[in-house]
């Protein structure tokens, strides 16, 4: 079912997304390629601004794909060029790559582990697991309070605009996907309550203003 699929990776061009999809097909992993790009003419912008292609998979396949990508990365390391930018990184920077592996490519993470090992500073599997668990806890924390967003939502709600309904619904329901595939609410409980109120007030005033202009 489509609703069971969540975003695993985002790309700013279709070719890269399709190439990744081909890898999944080879491994017989079901996926969905979703185009979330803005409707902007590339001839006007001159680049891929606004382009976003999401590859979605079943949550149960996250770990499988992680292992496949890691295996491929370890094989590609043998063909790395001597001027690859990671080769100039300090030990602290390499450890930071491992700590924030969700922000780096699987290749770079594997290379960072290999470089530390060669320097006699190998990060063990147990240490990596602890690092990943701490990272998940950090990423699962709600975003900082959306005060400006909330104020704007109430203003638009009173004016009866559709934008307030979108703001309210977004604050109430939006979730972010963690590196392990788990989805958590992006905003705090208080912000979500505010979003619910904005959503209800927005609908109420939209109906009231519609009736006013209809029968005045």
Steps between C-alpha positions, in 0.01 A plus 500: 500500500628846409434647845751251649785650297711779647784710359842335515700742286448830316668611177509833316496339156300220343794308357659445840167392647441253215852362533438435868169339405681266263719385788190421704346312207816293469467406867127430448396773742168668430505881486311807384659794317315820583551835328458782753663766285368853484340599170789716381641511150866392509567725201404798715687404817803355322542221758312234694354744751178360640567150368438218747457132423426270793563128503257337743529151637335281760627573849595134545754533214699790650761283673531271196576793269743650751697175497495479119626857460768447763624186322512683164682794659767274651565355154520846339754624756771300325457722193516833682716773343797642688349851506165402655405779740442273801866398504590840645254478791623492860415218741239720667336575165496132408334411831244776437413335166430173681301680770285680243495223243145601394647821354768324295507244221548135587830511309638786711395330825669174397814686395509689832485168689778353283727804546458496878572128508822549301604766752448259786186679617237253385143564610355166613155371407387553860618862493330559166175355636520730803573796273203417279266463798606838639456652155149358472408649837635837387318494167174386661480814713228746387600804298531829689173681569335634183381827658506706181327224308233472771431875515466513121265203518265673744499821294414316179243291689306809608517633147353171382784406270580151373860560602406479869344156444821381334717647780285341769494160331875511439580582864263230621593210274845552343748221575869459426669174408799389709796317342361165617165561329305592813267798463446748785305823530723791401348755739450512875173401663422865573560606139283212381219613731535850358486353152178318584341823625615691193356229277159510672486881519607525135217275385249678725585849375521380141141378527385817680661735246364291213147525642544872560598577142235260371204659682605861553 
